[in-house]
């Protein structure tokens, strides 16, 4: 069995490529896809009978080229309709939460949103009591600014 794999190293590179593709399905950031591409090129060099050092060098070079040139193009193509793509934290602006700890006038309280509890202040400095529905209007580091939801 070992003799079979040593004479057919390209199969190992194909297996690595398939594993990278499966892992990429769980991440979605397209980095691991670049290593799958590199593994395919390494499989090609192995099938041509080149030395293992050449195979590893081809893997590294094609993976790096894919990361720097192919990945940005693929991301732009995949997100071409997302002109205003927000980061995870910025995505909470405009969402509705519930005051979980009273917010005093010109002070800080807490707002619950999707299982997280944020330090919050009101936009107009007015107090809000626990249980009030609020809309997040601003994010400053870990402090959100809210106003009463309509």
C-alpha positions, 0 to 999 in steps of 0.5 A: 500500500505504501509502495502504491502511494510512493509511486503515485504521489499525485494522488496524495496531492489530489486528496489534500486538494479535496480536503482543502475544498471541504474545509473551505466550505466551512470557512467561506473566506477563500484562503483555503481554496488557494491552497487547494489550487496549489495542491492541484498544481503540485499534483500536476508536477508529481504526475510529471515525475518531478522531485518532491522539493519541486512539488512543495515549491510549486504548492507554495508559489501557486498558493501565494499567487492565488492568495494575492491575485485570484482571491481578491478578484473572486471576492469582488466577483462574489460580492459585486452586489454588496456595495455597502458591505458592513463589518460585523459590529457595524451591522448592528446599526439600525437594529432593534434591541431591548433596554436590559438595565435602565439608562439614566439621563446623560448616563450609561445603561445596557441594551440586549441585542441577539444575546449580547448585552451592550453598554449604551447611552441615549442619543438625546440624553433622556432616560430610558427604563428597562424593557423599552424597545430601542433602535441603535443609531451609532456605535463607538467602540463598545458603546452603542447610542440608542433612541426609543424605537417607534 
